Amino acid sequence: MKKVAFIFPGQGSQTVGMGKDFFENSDIAKEMISKASDRLGINFEELLFTENENLGKTEFTQPAILLVSSIANAIFKDKYDIKPEFVLGHSLGEFSALVAAGAIDYLDAIELVHKRGLFMTEACSGVGAGMMALVGLDDTTVENLCEEQRKNGKKIWPANYNMDGQLVLAGIKSDLESVVDLFKEAGAKRAIVLDMSVASHCELLGSSVENLKPYLEEFLKDEFTDIISNVSTEAYNSKDEAIELLSSQLTSPVKYKQSISANTNRVDAFIEFGNGIVLKGLNRKICKSIPTLNVSDFTSLEKTIEALND
């Protein structure tokens, strides 16, 4: 039996129609979507499967992505009996990982991340928040440039360490726009300010931390399978640790590539659950020797099971 880790994507992985193959061909998916709709008063069939403006709003994006990832994981578990060595998620994906680890019921998690999205939107309202994708610079160069700019009064921080040479920054959009040429002069192949109004994983979300904690306290269970923290890159498996780490995750950078690199020696394969293959693509660059399988529909589910049985 192979040793595996379950991994889960975050915001940016969403597309209209995600999860539709599961919905059309699985009673598990139909039931989970129906219960999620009842819990939040959101029509998830409409949100997931039809063109709409809400899928791009973080308070809707977060529960939608978590729901599809949780459906993919639930259907996989129904078809194949394997316990992960650990679970891991990218940003929002850490909450999908909580579900897979048995740390929280998926319906509680859907409400939790809906609240998380609202708190993030509220924290960034009226401040002109934004994010920037950077390609082609090493971490130290980016960190030093951000620190220099903060000394000059600008509000920009590293937010996501995706893979070598690919980072995302967060902060005030006008400040990010003002340093595009600076990063390009430093050697960035691309420095693109993204079409976002929320600045994830930086100090601008400070007010969200205390708002989120009561819901973590209410919904989380006491013990669960190891989860690798975005903040520390280390495993946690208790409620107290989870409350502290998931709260600080709001204002701390996502150390995705560091988390993968630090834990590759524990597994023979990663399995990504949810829409698309965003993390599979990153993992190919981070750890070429360890394969990443994926479950995003029934075709990929069958291929993953075949690979595990080889």
N, C-alpha and C positions, 0 to 999 in steps of 0.2 A: 504493500500500500504506500503510495506516494505521500509525502508530507506537503501540505498545501497551506497557503494563506488566502483569506478572502479579502479583496480590496474593492473600494467603492468610490466612484467619481463624484465631483462636486459641481458647483454652478459652472455653466459654460458647456455642459454635456447635453443640455436639453434640446430637443427638436420636436416639432409638431408630429404626432403619430407615434411617439415613443411608447413602448409597451403594448401596442395594438395587437401584435401577433399573439402575445400571451393572453390578452383580453378575449380575443376571438376564439382561442383554442384551449382555454383552461378555466375550469370552475374556480380554482384557487384565485386566479387573477380577478375574475368577475366579483367574487365575494369580497376580496380585499379592497377593490375600487369602490364597491357599493358601501362598505362600512366606513371607508375614509370620507366619502361624500356625506354620509350621515353625520359623522363626527364633526366635521368642520363647516357643514352647510355650503360646501363648494361642489359643483358638478364636475367631478374629476374626468368623466368621459368627455365632456365638452372641453375642459382645460387641456387634456392630453391629446385629443384626436382631431380637434378643429382649429382653424386659424383664429387666433385671438390675441389681444394685447396683454392679457394677464400673465401668460407664460413667461414673459420677460420681466415681470415685477418680482423682486426677490421674495416677498411674502407668499407668493404663489409658486415661484420657481422651486424654492427649497422643499416644500412638501411634495411637489410633483416628482422631483428627482428621487427623493427618499422613497416614495411609494413605488416607483418603477424598479428601483434597486432592490427593495424588500420583496417585491413580487418575484423578480428573477431569482433571488436567493431562496425564497420559499419553494418555488417550483423545482429548483435544483435539488434542494434537500429532500423533497418528495420523491425524486427519481434516483438519488444517489446518496448513500450513507457514508459521509466522511466528516470528521471533526477537524476544523482548522487548527493549526498550531497557534495562530493569532489572526486578528482581523485589523484592517487599517483602512482609513478613508482620507481622501483629499479634501480638506476644508469641511464643507457641509457633509461630505462623504463619511466623516468620522461619526456622524449621527446615524447614518445607515449602518455603519459598523457596529454601533451600540445595539441595534436591533438584532443583527446576526450573532452577536456575542451573548445574547440573552440578558442584556443589561436593561432593556426597556421594551415594552410592547410596541408594536409598530404604530398603532393608533395613537398612543401617547406621544410617540416620537413625531408623528405628523403634526399633532397640535403644537408640540415643543418647537419644531423648526418654523412653523407658521408664525409663532410668537417671536422667535429669533429674527425672522425676516422683518417683522413689523418694528422691532426694537432697533434693528440696523438702519432701517429707513428713517425712523424718527431721529436717531442720532445724527444722521447725515443731512437731514432736512435743512435747507437754507444756508448750508455752509459751502456749497459748490464742490462737493466731493467727487473724486474720480479715481481711475486706475490706468496704468500704463503697462504695456507689454514691451519687454526689452529682450533682444536677441543679440548674442555675439560678444558679451562682456563677461568676465569672470566675477565671482561673488565679491571679492575684496574690492575691486575697482568700483563696483556699484555701491557697496556699503560706504566706502570712503567718500564718494561723490554725494551720496544722500546726506551723510553726516555734515559735510562742508556746507551743503545747501540749507540744512536745518540751522546751522550757526548763523547763516545769513537771513534767517527768519522764514524760510520756506518750510512748508509742511509736506514732506515726502518720506516714505519709508519702504524698505523691501517688504513685500507681503507674501509672495509665493516663491519658494525655491523649487521649481519644477524639474529641471535637469541642468547639467552643466551648460552654461551659455544661454539659459532661458529663465528669466525672472519676471515677476510681475510686481510693480510698485503700486502703492496706494497713497492717497493724500488729497490735497486741494487741487482740483482740476487745473485751475489757472497756473498754479505752481508747477504742476507736471508739464503743462504746455510750454512753460518758460524755459524748461531744461532739456527739451528734445534735442536741440542743436548741441548742447553740452555733452550729452551722452553719445551722440553721433561723432563728435570730435574725439571722444575718448575711444572710439572704435566700434560702437554698436552698429550692427548690420541693420537693425530695425529698432525704432523707438516710437511706438504708436499709442497715443492716448485713446483709450477704449470708450465706447458709447455706454457708459455706466454712471449712475448717480449715487452709488454707494461705494465707500472706500473700505474694503474688507481688511481685517487683520492689521489694524494700525490704531494709533492712539485716539483717532476721531471717534472710535466706537466705545470709548470709556464709559459712557452712560448706560450702555447695553449690559455691561457685566453684572451689575447688581439687579437689574431687571430680570435677567435670565436665571439667576441662582435659585429663586423659589420654585421654579418649574422643574429644574434639575433635582432639587430636593424632593419634590412631590413624586416625580415619575420614575426615577432611577431605582434599580434593585441593588441589594447590598453586595452581591458577588457575581462574577461573570467571567467568560473566557477572556484571555489577554487581548487588550486593544493597544495598538501602538499610537502614542500621542503625537499629534502634529507639533506640539510645543516642545516636548522633551526628546522625541524619537525613541523613547523607552516605553516598556509595557506597563499598563496599569490594569487592575482587575477588581477594584473596590469602589463603592459609591463615593466615599470621601475624596479619593484621588480624582475621580471623574468630575465631581463638582468643581474642584479647583482648576483642573486642566482644561475642561470645556469652557469655563468662564474666561480664563486667561487666553484661550485660543482666539477669542474675539479681537484682542488687541495685540496678539503675537503673530509673527510670520509662520506660514505653513512650511514646515521643513520636510517636504515630501521626498525629495531625492535622498536626503540624509536618512530618513526613516526606512526607505527601501534598502539602501546600501548597508545600514547597520544591522539588518535582519535577514539578508539573503542566505546566510549560512544556516538558517533554521528550517529552510523549506526546499522542496524540489520544484515547486511551481506556484505561481500566483494565479488566482482566478478573479477576474473583474466582473462584477455584477451590476447591470444597469444599462442605460442607453449608450451605444457607441463603444469606441475602443480608445478613449483618450488616454487612460492610464497604461494600457497595453503599449501604446505608442511611446510614452515616456519611458516605460520600463525597458524597452528595446535599447534605449540609449544609456540607461543607468546601469543595468545588469544584464549584459548580453548572454551570459551563460545560463540564466534561469528563465525558462519560458513563462509567458503570461497567457493564460487561456481566458476566454470570456463567455459570458452568458447574457445575451441581449435579446434573443428570440429563440425559437425552438431549434432552428438550424444550428446556431452556435452552441446551444445546450447539448445537442447530440454529438457535435464534434469534441466538445470538452469532455464528455463522458467517455468517448472513444479514446481520447488521449490519456485519460486517467487509468483506463483499463489496459493500455499497452504495456 
